[in-house]
Amino acid sequence: MSKLTRIPWKETIKLVQQFIRTTCNTIRRVIDNAMARWLPQRPRTLEWNDSLVIRIEDNLKRYFLEQGKQKSADSLFHTIHRHHLSRDERELIQYIKRSVRNANRSNITRTAAYLRMYTSHPELHWALLAHMVSRNGGYNMTDLKGEWLPAFMNSEYRHWSYRMLERCNALIFHDAYCQLLLYASSRKSGKSLFHLLPFFGVSAFMTPVWDTFWIQPNSPLLTISLIINEQNVIEGRVVQNPAFQQHIIQRKDFLAHGLLQMNQIVFPTQTPHATSPARLVGLTLERFDNLEERIAFGKQLYTIMFDIPDVLEGVQKFARTVPHTGSRADYWPHRFTLDKLALRRDRTTNVAYSPRLVEVWQDEQHAPIEVGDWLHDERAVHDLYLPTVPHAIDMNDAHNELLNEMQSLARIAANKNSMK
């Protein structure tokens, strides 16, 4: 048989059709969300307080006035001498650092820690959002060793993709979880301990946010602030890192991910069913390399989860009843399985292999975290607002199309390899 006749025309045509459907669906979702501005809005569950935003903005202006625009959290750290701390404060700092380090071993331990924090303190909305986004990070990590991606991604690219996912996941946890623990300690002691934030390398942006939350709690404002902070944390340390730019972000493969809608974040709102898909809601991030888009994306995910009561109820039930393993079989067992041997025995099935994270990736020794504060001016406060809930949030069809695209790409790549 000639190579010409062995070209997988059916799979290629199928992939093109899937790509066209995905593009049309993306355009439709953009139009739906744009038109939603003129449609009746859902009743809001979340309450916003603009006066608290003004208070934070005034405190940041005072900070820049007193410290100078070149001052960072690093320099602020040196203005608080350790000998001014009490013994209890020094022990608390060491306890929190140790707790963060122990829980920061892997995507699995981080994801579980977020859920424990939210269960103990449900006013910390960001902890549940981080738990669900971290689950998606684990799915992306195991995809790199799963059924399809190894067929059309070389090992070096998959290795760097994992490193970037792991670095983002670990950096955000390292920065945010110490803040959550400090809040929990403040609640336990009955007094604010947020003057200790600089000892953890937390941006000066978050000090007035936590001070304001302590006096007048507003969960949406705290959540939006944490979203802004954490995306800025990874911007300089990961997105603009020369190594990740060279090996991942500037590559055509990475740019194609946006076109193929591979940057999906999905929230299951039902417990998994072996024979039918549980409902998924979520969004697709078009450009990971754009800071403003990531911030807007995070805020929209937050409104989807906490501004729609039935979504929040479903997400909470899923999070508490389905342990996170990193396998996509956690939420869609009708499309994924942990049993690779069973697939080898039956290649006619449409089920794909999706391993547990602990089976395919070992815990990493984290590189030292770069010092410095991302906050250089007051522009970040402009992002302190609560967006409307996106109109097109159902993801079952879009997610299924993504899986079909990856399956077709894997089959085309496998056929090409067999021709060599």
WOMO-V833452 format. One record per residue. N is the residue number from 1. RES is the residue in three letters. SS is DSSP state (@ for helix, = for strand, . for the rest). Layout:
# WOMO-V833452
n=<N;N>
res=<RES;RES>
ss=<SS;SS>
This chain:
# WOMO-V833452
n=<1;2;3;4;5;6;7;8;9;10;11;12;13;14;15;16;17;18;19;20;21;22;23;24;25;26;27;28;29;30;31;32;33;34;35;36;37;38;39;40;41;42;43;44;45;46;47;48;49;50;51;52;53;54;55;56;57;58;59;60;61;62;63;64;65;66;67;68;69;70;71;72;73;74;75;76;77;78;79;80;81;82;83;84;85;86;87;88;89;90;91;92;93;94;95;96;97;98;99;100;101;102;103;104;105;106;107;108;109;110;111;112;113;114;115;116;117;118;119;120;121;122;123;124;125;126;127;128;129;130;131;132;133;134;135;136;137;138;139;140;141;142;143;144;145;146;147;148;149;150;151;152;153;154;155;156;157;158;159;160;161;162;163;164;165;166;167;168;169;170;171;172;173;174;175;176;177;178;179;180;181;182;183;184;185;186;187;188;189;190;191;192;193;194;195;196;197;198;199;200;201;202;203;204;205;206;207;208;209;210;211;212;213;214;215;216;217;218;219;220;221;222;223;224;225;226;227;228;229;230;231;232;233;234;235;236;237;238;239;240;241;242;243;244;245;246;247;248;249;250;251;252;253;254;255;256;257;258;259;260;261;262;263;264;265;266;267;268;269;270;271;272;273;274;275;276;277;278;279;280;281;282;283;284;285;286;287;288;289;290;291;292;293;294;295;296;297;298;299;300;301;302;303;304;305;306;307;308;309;310;311;312;313;314;315;316;317;318;319;320;321;322;323;324;325;326;327;328;329;330;331;332;333;334;335;336;337;338;339;340;341;342;343;344;345;346;347;348;349;350;351;352;353;354;355;356;357;358;359;360;361;362;363;364;365;366;367;368;369;370;371;372;373;374;375;376;377;378;379;380;381;382;383;384;385;386;387;388;389;390;391;392;393;394;395;396;397;398;399;400;401;402;403;404;405;406;407;408;409;410;411;412;413;414;415;416;417;418;419;420>
res=<MET;SER;LYS;LEU;THR;ARG;ILE;PRO;TRP;LYS;GLU;THR;ILE;LYS;LEU;VAL;GLN;GLN;PHE;ILE;ARG;THR;THR;CYS;ASN;THR;ILE;ARG;ARG;VAL;ILE;ASP;ASN;ALA;MET;ALA;ARG;TRP;LEU;PRO;GLN;ARG;PRO;ARG;THR;LEU;GLU;TRP;ASN;ASP;SER;LEU;VAL;ILE;ARG;ILE;GLU;ASP;ASN;LEU;LYS;ARG;TYR;PHE;LEU;GLU;GLN;GLY;LYS;GLN;LYS;SER;ALA;ASP;SER;LEU;PHE;HIS;THR;ILE;HIS;ARG;HIS;HIS;LEU;SER;ARG;ASP;GLU;ARG;GLU;LEU;ILE;GLN;TYR;ILE;LYS;ARG;SER;VAL;ARG;ASN;ALA;ASN;ARG;SER;ASN;ILE;THR;ARG;THR;ALA;ALA;TYR;LEU;ARG;MET;TYR;THR;SER;HIS;PRO;GLU;LEU;HIS;TRP;ALA;LEU;LEU;ALA;HIS;MET;VAL;SER;ARG;ASN;GLY;GLY;TYR;ASN;MET;THR;ASP;LEU;LYS;GLY;GLU;TRP;LEU;PRO;ALA;PHE;MET;ASN;SER;GLU;TYR;ARG;HIS;TRP;SER;TYR;ARG;MET;LEU;GLU;ARG;CYS;ASN;ALA;LEU;ILE;PHE;HIS;ASP;ALA;TYR;CYS;GLN;LEU;LEU;LEU;TYR;ALA;SER;SER;ARG;LYS;SER;GLY;LYS;SER;LEU;PHE;HIS;LEU;LEU;PRO;PHE;PHE;GLY;VAL;SER;ALA;PHE;MET;THR;PRO;VAL;TRP;ASP;THR;PHE;TRP;ILE;GLN;PRO;ASN;SER;PRO;LEU;LEU;THR;ILE;SER;LEU;ILE;ILE;ASN;GLU;GLN;ASN;VAL;ILE;GLU;GLY;ARG;VAL;VAL;GLN;ASN;PRO;ALA;PHE;GLN;GLN;HIS;ILE;ILE;GLN;ARG;LYS;ASP;PHE;LEU;ALA;HIS;GLY;LEU;LEU;GLN;MET;ASN;GLN;ILE;VAL;PHE;PRO;THR;GLN;THR;PRO;HIS;ALA;THR;SER;PRO;ALA;ARG;LEU;VAL;GLY;LEU;THR;LEU;GLU;ARG;PHE;ASP;ASN;LEU;GLU;GLU;ARG;ILE;ALA;PHE;GLY;LYS;GLN;LEU;TYR;THR;ILE;MET;PHE;ASP;ILE;PRO;ASP;VAL;LEU;GLU;GLY;VAL;GLN;LYS;PHE;ALA;ARG;THR;VAL;PRO;HIS;THR;GLY;SER;ARG;ALA;ASP;TYR;TRP;PRO;HIS;ARG;PHE;THR;LEU;ASP;LYS;LEU;ALA;LEU;ARG;ARG;ASP;ARG;THR;THR;ASN;VAL;ALA;TYR;SER;PRO;ARG;LEU;VAL;GLU;VAL;TRP;GLN;ASP;GLU;GLN;HIS;ALA;PRO;ILE;GLU;VAL;GLY;ASP;TRP;LEU;HIS;ASP;GLU;ARG;ALA;VAL;HIS;ASP;LEU;TYR;LEU;PRO;THR;VAL;PRO;HIS;ALA;ILE;ASP;MET;ASN;ASP;ALA;HIS;ASN;GLU;LEU;LEU;ASN;GLU;MET;GLN;SER;LEU;ALA;ARG;ILE;ALA;ALA;ASN;LYS;ASN;SER;MET;LYS>
ss=<.;.;@;@;@;@;.;.;@;@;@;@;@;@;@;@;@;@;@;@;@;@;@;@;@;@;@;@;@;@;@;@;@;@;@;@;@;@;.;.;.;.;.;.;.;.;.;.;.;@;@;@;@;@;@;@;@;@;@;@;@;@;@;@;@;@;@;.;.;.;.;.;@;@;@;@;@;@;@;.;.;@;@;@;.;.;@;@;@;@;@;@;@;@;@;@;@;@;@;@;@;@;@;.;.;.;@;@;@;@;@;@;@;@;@;@;@;@;@;@;.;.;.;.;@;@;@;@;@;@;@;@;@;@;@;@;@;@;@;@;@;@;@;.;.;.;.;.;@;@;@;@;.;.;@;@;@;@;@;@;@;@;@;@;@;@;@;@;@;@;@;@;@;@;@;@;@;@;@;@;@;@;@;@;@;@;@;@;@;.;.;.;.;@;@;@;@;@;@;@;.;.;.;.;@;@;@;@;@;@;@;@;@;@;@;.;.;.;@;@;@;@;@;@;@;@;@;@;@;@;@;@;@;@;@;@;@;@;@;.;.;@;@;@;@;@;@;@;@;.;.;@;@;@;@;@;@;@;@;.;.;.;.;=;=;=;=;=;.;.;.;.;.;.;.;.;.;.;.;=;=;=;=;=;.;.;.;.;.;.;@;@;@;@;@;@;@;@;@;@;@;@;@;@;@;@;.;.;@;@;@;@;@;@;@;@;@;@;@;@;@;.;.;.;.;.;.;@;@;@;.;.;.;.;.;=;=;.;.;@;@;@;@;@;@;.;.;.;.;.;.;=;=;.;.;.;@;@;@;@;.;.;.;.;.;.;.;.;.;.;.;.;.;.;.;.;.;.;@;@;@;@;@;.;.;.;.;.;.;.;.;.;.;=;.;@;@;@;@;@;@;@;@;@;@;@;@;@;@;@;@;@;@;@;@;@;@;@;@;.>
